[in-house]
Amino acid sequence: MSFELYPAIDLKDGQCVRLLRGEMDKATQYNPDPADQARQFAEMGFTNLHVVDLNGAFAGESANTDAVKAILSATNAPVQLGGGIRTRAQIDAWLEAGVSRVILGTAALRDPELVKDAARALPGQVVVGIDAKDGMVAVEGWAETSDMKAVDLAKAFEGCGVAALIVTDIARDGMKTGVNVTFTGELADAVSIPVIASGGVASAQDIRALRAHQGQRAISGSILGRALYDGDLDPAEAIKLAR
């Protein structure tokens, strides 16, 4: 099974930043020009991009539209976009704008039928983001923890055409403390939908660990964030390990 890498461009106020554990007031700015960052990732050899509209995730509607469109213009790489996408109209608008896949997080918990209907109508273009605190789903830009277990939410989308699940352990996000292979692997084993790991990748060892997961199903990929920006993860080595 192929293992895909997704360098992350997180957008706050039009700039490329990284947060610690999803806290907006703990943002580190890495590049004021997100389109330039997209070009840099392409030059490194990455063939996918993971873009999150952080302001949108809190506002419940797209807030960094110009920055996203600039990224789409700057690269031919498939872009998956999340953050504030809560309606079918928003899903359709972003796919028409050139996004390859939309990521639905809060909507997956609040309006699962919307997600299922969209996934059936748009095969391969709808991804569910499952963000978890201590195994429980968090929503609204991670500001709120629900009483739904992450694994139960994952199982709810079996068989409707969801392209992938992006599973984030919030406690590790942006911390470079190592990815939670156990938690990610449990979700990968629980569903037939491809599972992408997110949160905490610190070095090439995390990619090795994700690839080495011995369960019923392989983990299908990983989001790369702060470790890539800080230089702790060598792009060429990461790409080689993924292949």
Phi, psi and chi 1 to 4 in degrees:
 res  aa     phi    psi   chi1   chi2   chi3   chi4
   1 MET       -  136.6 -176.3  177.6  174.3      -
   2 SER   -70.9  153.4   63.2      -      -      -
   3 PHE  -122.3  115.2 -171.5   87.3      -      -
   4 GLU   -98.7  141.1  -60.4  -70.7  -15.3      -
   5 LEU  -107.4  137.9  -62.8  175.9      -      -
   6 TYR  -128.1   92.7  -58.2   84.3      -      -
   7 PRO   -62.1  138.4   -1.7    5.4      -      -
   8 ALA   -98.4  136.0      -      -      -      -
   9 ILE  -117.3  104.6  -61.5  179.1      -      -
  10 ASP   -96.7  126.6  -73.4    1.6      -      -
  11 LEU  -104.7  125.1  -60.1  169.7      -      -
  12 LYS  -134.0  120.9 -177.8 -174.5 -179.7 -152.6
  13 ASP    53.1   39.7  -54.7  -27.5      -      -
  14 GLY    80.1    1.2      -      -      -      -
  15 GLN  -116.0  159.0  -59.1 -177.9  -26.1      -
  16 CYS   -88.5  118.0  175.2      -      -      -
  17 VAL  -133.0  170.5  -56.0      -      -      -
  18 ARG  -129.2  141.7  -63.7  -59.5  -64.6  165.7
  19 LEU  -103.9  162.6  -54.9 -175.9      -      -
  20 LEU  -102.5  118.4  -70.4  174.9      -      -
  21 ARG    52.3   32.2  -67.5 -175.2  -61.4  -92.6
  22 GLY    73.6   14.6      -      -      -      -
  23 GLU   -91.2  118.1  -65.0  175.4   32.6      -
  24 MET   -62.2  -29.1  -75.5  -71.3  -93.8      -
  25 ASP   -83.0    2.6   59.0  -10.4      -      -
  26 LYS  -117.9   55.0  -67.1 -179.5  179.4  171.1
  27 ALA   -99.7  133.9      -      -      -      -
  28 THR  -106.7  122.7  -55.1      -      -      -
  29 GLN   -81.4  129.6 -177.6 -168.2  -42.2      -
  30 TYR  -110.3  -30.7  -78.8   98.8      -      -
  31 ASN  -156.9  122.9 -165.8  -29.7      -      -
  32 PRO   -72.8   -9.9   26.1  -32.7      -      -
  33 ASP  -120.6   92.3 -176.5  -11.4      -      -
  34 PRO   -59.1  -33.1  -24.1   34.8      -      -
  35 ALA   -64.6  -39.2      -      -      -      -
  36 ASP   -62.8  -39.5  172.3   66.3      -      -
  37 GLN   -63.6  -39.5 -170.4   62.4   54.0      -
  38 ALA   -61.7  -42.4      -      -      -      -
  39 ARG   -64.4  -39.8  -74.9 -172.0  -72.5  -92.6
  40 GLN   -60.8  -43.7  -73.9 -174.2   41.7      -
  41 PHE   -63.8  -38.4  -76.4  142.9      -      -
  42 ALA   -63.4  -41.4      -      -      -      -
  43 GLU   -65.7  -30.0  -73.7  162.8   11.2      -
  44 MET   -71.3  -18.1  -69.3  173.0 -167.5      -
  45 GLY   109.6    3.1      -      -      -      -
  46 PHE   -75.5  142.0  -68.4  106.1      -      -
  47 THR  -112.9    4.9   54.5      -      -      -
  48 ASN  -138.3  157.9  -64.7  -75.8      -      -
  49 LEU  -133.2  144.1  -76.8  176.3      -      -
  50 HIS  -117.8  113.0  173.5   80.8      -      -
  51 VAL  -116.7  133.0  177.6      -      -      -
  52 VAL  -126.3  127.1  178.6      -      -      -
  53 ASP   -87.7   95.1 -179.8  -13.9      -      -
  54 LEU   -66.0  -44.9  -66.0  170.4      -      -
  55 ASN   -59.1  -39.9  -57.5   98.8      -      -
  56 GLY   -63.5  -37.1      -      -      -      -
  57 ALA   -60.9  -36.4      -      -      -      -
  58 PHE   -82.2  -34.7  -75.1   89.7      -      -
  59 ALA   -81.3  -23.5      -      -      -      -
  60 GLY    82.5   12.2      -      -      -      -
  61 GLU  -156.1  156.2   58.9 -173.7   15.3      -
  62 SER   -57.8  134.0  -62.2      -      -      -
  63 ALA  -127.5  -11.5      -      -      -      -
  64 ASN  -122.1   43.6  -76.7  -76.2      -      -
  65 THR   -58.1  -44.8  -57.8      -      -      -
  66 ASP   -62.6  -41.2  -69.4  -14.3      -      -
  67 ALA   -65.3  -41.7      -      -      -      -
  68 VAL   -63.5  -45.1  176.4      -      -      -
  69 LYS   -64.3  -33.8  -70.9 -176.1  174.6  174.7
  70 ALA   -65.6  -39.2      -      -      -      -
  71 ILE   -63.2  -44.7  -70.0  167.6      -      -
  72 LEU   -61.5  -35.0  -67.9  169.3      -      -
  73 SER   -74.8  -24.3  -62.1      -      -      -
  74 ALA   -88.7  -13.2      -      -      -      -
  75 THR  -142.4  152.0  179.4      -      -      -
  76 ASN   -95.9   -3.9  -67.6  -38.8      -      -
  77 ALA   -67.1  142.6      -      -      -      -
  78 PRO   -59.2  133.2  -20.7   31.9      -      -
  79 VAL  -114.1  124.4  172.3      -      -      -
  80 GLN  -102.3  133.9   59.1 -176.3   24.3      -
  81 LEU  -124.0  133.2  172.2   69.3      -      -
  82 GLY  -133.2  167.7      -      -      -      -
  83 GLY   111.0   97.0      -      -      -      -
  84 GLY    84.6    9.0      -      -      -      -
  85 ILE   -90.1  108.0  -56.3  171.9      -      -
  86 ARG  -127.3   -5.3  -49.1  -89.9  167.5   90.8
  87 THR  -131.5  160.9   67.8      -      -      -
  88 ARG   -64.2  -36.2 -178.6   58.7 -169.2  -89.8
  89 ALA   -61.3  -40.9      -      -      -      -
  90 GLN   -66.3  -41.3  -69.8  171.3  -43.7      -
  91 ILE   -58.5  -51.7  -67.6  167.9      -      -
  92 ASP   -62.3  -40.8  -68.5  -18.8      -      -
  93 ALA   -63.0  -41.2      -      -      -      -
  94 TRP   -72.3  -37.2  -84.0  120.4      -      -
  95 LEU   -65.9  -38.2  -67.8  174.4      -      -
  96 GLU   -67.1  -30.1  -75.3  165.3   19.1      -
  97 ALA   -74.8  -13.2      -      -      -      -
  98 GLY   118.1   -0.8      -      -      -      -
  99 VAL   -67.9  138.2  168.6      -      -      -
 100 SER   -83.0  -33.6   66.1      -      -      -
 101 ARG  -144.8  140.7  -51.3 -159.4  -61.5 -166.9
 102 VAL  -101.7  144.2  -67.4      -      -      -
 103 ILE  -108.8  123.3  -55.0  162.5      -      -
 104 LEU  -112.6  121.0  -54.9  175.8      -      -
 105 GLY  -112.9  -74.3      -      -      -      -
 106 THR   -56.8  -41.1  -63.4      -      -      -
 107 ALA   -61.8  -31.5      -      -      -      -
 108 ALA   -63.4  -33.3      -      -      -      -
 109 LEU   -85.9  -44.2 -175.9   72.6      -      -
 110 ARG   -78.5  -34.3  -61.5  -94.6 -166.8  -97.3
 111 ASP  -142.1   65.4 -167.5   -3.2      -      -
 112 PRO   -59.2  -30.1   16.7  -28.1      -      -
 113 GLU   -66.2  -36.1  -69.2  -50.5  -47.9      -
 114 LEU   -57.3  -46.3  164.5   75.6      -      -
 115 VAL   -65.3  -45.2  179.5      -      -      -
 116 LYS   -63.8  -44.3  -69.2  174.8 -172.3  175.8
 117 ASP   -62.5  -42.9  -70.6  -15.2      -      -
 118 ALA   -65.5  -41.5      -      -      -      -
 119 ALA   -64.2  -38.5      -      -      -      -
 120 ARG   -67.8  -39.4  -70.9 -172.7 -169.1  103.5
 121 ALA   -78.7  -25.2      -      -      -      -
 122 LEU  -128.2   66.4  -56.9  160.1      -      -
 123 PRO   -58.4  134.0   15.3  -26.0      -      -
 124 GLY    82.0   -0.3      -      -      -      -
 125 GLN  -116.2   -1.9  -65.4 -177.0  -71.5      -
 126 VAL  -117.1  123.6  174.5      -      -      -
 127 VAL  -116.0  140.8  172.7      -      -      -
 128 VAL  -102.1  126.5  169.9      -      -      -
 129 GLY   -95.6  121.5      -      -      -      -
 130 ILE  -114.5  108.0  -61.5 -178.3      -      -
 131 ASP  -103.8  126.4  -54.3  -37.9      -      -
 132 ALA  -126.7  140.0      -      -      -      -
 133 LYS  -114.9  116.3  -93.9 -176.2 -174.6  167.4
 134 ASP    52.6   38.8  -57.6  -40.8      -      -
 135 GLY    84.0   -4.3      -      -      -      -
 136 MET  -105.1  145.8  -52.0  -56.9  -76.9      -
 137 VAL   -72.3  133.3  176.1      -      -      -
 138 ALA  -112.8  144.1      -      -      -      -
 139 VAL  -135.4 -176.0  -68.1      -      -      -
 140 GLU    54.5   54.6  -54.4  -68.2  -10.0      -
 141 GLY    65.4   29.4      -      -      -      -
 142 TRP    71.7    8.6  -59.7   -6.4      -      -
 143 ALA   -75.2  -16.0      -      -      -      -
 144 GLU  -136.0  130.4 -169.7 -179.7  -43.2      -
 145 THR  -102.3  131.0  -54.8      -      -      -
 146 SER   -91.2 -178.2   73.0      -      -      -
 147 ASP  -102.8   20.6   55.6    4.5      -      -
 148 MET   -99.7  129.8  166.0   80.0   81.4      -
 149 LYS   -72.2  141.3  -74.5 -176.1  179.6  176.7
 150 ALA   -57.2  -41.5      -      -      -      -
 151 VAL   -66.8  -33.8   68.4      -      -      -
 152 ASP   -69.3  -38.3  -68.5  -23.0      -      -
 153 LEU   -65.3  -40.8 -174.4   60.4      -      -
 154 ALA   -58.6  -46.7      -      -      -      -
 155 LYS   -64.6  -26.4  -72.2  176.2  178.5  175.8
 156 ALA   -65.0  -18.4      -      -      -      -
 157 PHE  -107.0   14.3  -65.5  103.0      -      -
 158 GLU   -63.7  136.4  -81.6  -80.2   39.7      -
 159 GLY    79.3    7.8      -      -      -      -
 160 CYS  -109.0    2.1   66.3      -      -      -
 161 GLY    97.1   10.5      -      -      -      -
 162 VAL   -61.3  131.2  166.0      -      -      -
 163 ALA   -73.3  -34.3      -      -      -      -
 164 ALA  -166.9  162.3      -      -      -      -
 165 LEU  -115.0  129.5  -56.4  174.6      -      -
 166 ILE  -102.8  116.7  -63.9  173.1      -      -
 167 VAL  -109.5  117.3  178.0      -      -      -
 168 THR  -115.6  128.3  -54.1      -      -      -
 169 ASP   -91.6  102.6 -179.7   -9.5      -      -
 170 ILE   -57.2  -36.9  -65.6  170.1      -      -
 171 ALA   -59.2  -25.1      -      -      -      -
 172 ARG  -102.6   -9.1  -59.5 -170.8 -173.3 -145.8
 173 ASP   -65.5  125.7 -168.9   67.1      -      -
 174 GLY    76.4    2.1      -      -      -      -
 175 MET   -94.9  -15.7  -59.2  -62.0  -71.7      -
 176 LYS    56.0   37.9  -63.7 -166.5  -60.8 -170.3
 177 THR   -99.3    4.2   50.3      -      -      -
 178 GLY   102.8  139.6      -      -      -      -
 179 VAL   -73.7  151.0   71.5      -      -      -
 180 ASN   -86.8   84.5 -168.0  -24.0      -      -
 181 VAL   -65.6  -37.7  179.1      -      -      -
 182 THR   -61.8  -51.1  -57.2      -      -      -
 183 PHE   -62.7  -46.3  172.0   65.1      -      -
 184 THR   -62.7  -41.9  -50.9      -      -      -
 185 GLY   -64.8  -36.9      -      -      -      -
 186 GLU   -62.3  -41.0  -76.3  170.9   -0.4      -
 187 LEU   -69.9  -40.0  -98.2   76.9      -      -
 188 ALA   -59.9  -37.6      -      -      -      -
 189 ASP   -74.0  -22.1  -70.7  -17.7      -      -
 190 ALA   -84.2  -18.2      -      -      -      -
 191 VAL  -136.4  163.7  -67.9      -      -      -
 192 SER   -92.9   -5.6   60.8      -      -      -
 193 ILE   -75.1  136.0  -52.7  164.6      -      -
 194 PRO   -57.3  137.0  -24.0   33.3      -      -
 195 VAL  -113.7  128.6  168.3      -      -      -
 196 ILE  -108.8  129.9  -60.9  165.4      -      -
 197 ALA   -81.8  144.8      -      -      -      -
 198 SER  -147.0  141.7  172.0      -      -      -
 199 GLY    99.6  113.5      -      -      -      -
 200 GLY    97.0   -4.0      -      -      -      -
 201 VAL   -56.2  123.8  170.8      -      -      -
 202 ALA  -113.6  -28.2      -      -      -      -
 203 SER  -162.6 -179.7   68.6      -      -      -
 204 ALA   -60.4  -27.1      -      -      -      -
 205 GLN   -60.2  -33.0 -176.6   53.4   39.2      -
 206 ASP   -66.1  -38.5  -74.8  -57.4      -      -
 207 ILE   -66.2  -41.7  -63.8  172.4      -      -
 208 ARG   -58.7  -44.3  -72.5 -168.4 -169.6   93.0
 209 ALA   -65.5  -40.3      -      -      -      -
 210 LEU   -65.7  -41.8  -71.6  166.1      -      -
 211 ARG   -67.8  -28.9  -66.1 -133.7   65.0  175.5
 212 ALA   -86.8   -3.1      -      -      -      -
 213 HIS   -52.0  121.0  162.9   67.5      -      -
 214 GLN  -104.3   90.9  -64.0  -68.3  -34.3      -
 215 GLY  -136.0 -163.2      -      -      -      -
 216 GLN   -67.8  -32.3  -69.6  173.9  -71.2      -
 217 ARG  -136.5  146.5  -64.8 -177.0 -179.8   87.2
 218 ALA   -74.3  153.0      -      -      -      -
 219 ILE   -78.8  135.0  -65.2  165.3      -      -
 220 SER   -94.3  -10.0   73.7      -      -      -
 221 GLY   176.4 -177.1      -      -      -      -
 222 SER  -149.3  142.1  178.3      -      -      -
 223 ILE   -83.5  138.9  -49.5  -66.4      -      -
 224 LEU  -116.3  127.9  -53.5  177.5      -      -
 225 GLY  -126.8 -112.0      -      -      -      -
 226 ARG   -56.8  -38.5 -168.1  176.7  -73.6  -95.3
 227 ALA   -60.5  -34.2      -      -      -      -
 228 LEU   -72.4  -43.7 -168.1   57.3      -      -
 229 TYR   -66.7  -36.6  -75.1   95.3      -      -
 230 ASP   -83.5   -7.1  -72.2  -10.5      -      -
 231 GLY    86.3    8.8      -      -      -      -
 232 ASP   -77.2  -19.5  -60.8  -48.8      -      -
 233 LEU  -119.2  117.5 -178.8   63.9      -      -
 234 ASP   -77.6  122.1  175.2   63.0      -      -
 235 PRO   -56.3  -45.1  -21.9   30.9      -      -
 236 ALA   -63.1  -40.5      -      -      -      -
 237 GLU   -67.4  -41.9 -176.5 -177.0    9.6      -
 238 ALA   -60.2  -44.9      -      -      -      -
 239 ILE   -65.8  -40.0  -69.4  165.0      -      -
 240 LYS   -63.1  -44.2 -173.2  178.3  175.1 -175.8
 241 LEU   -64.4  -37.7  -76.0  169.8      -      -
 242 ALA   -65.7  -33.7      -      -      -      -
 243 ARG   -78.4      -  -72.9  177.7 -177.9  156.1
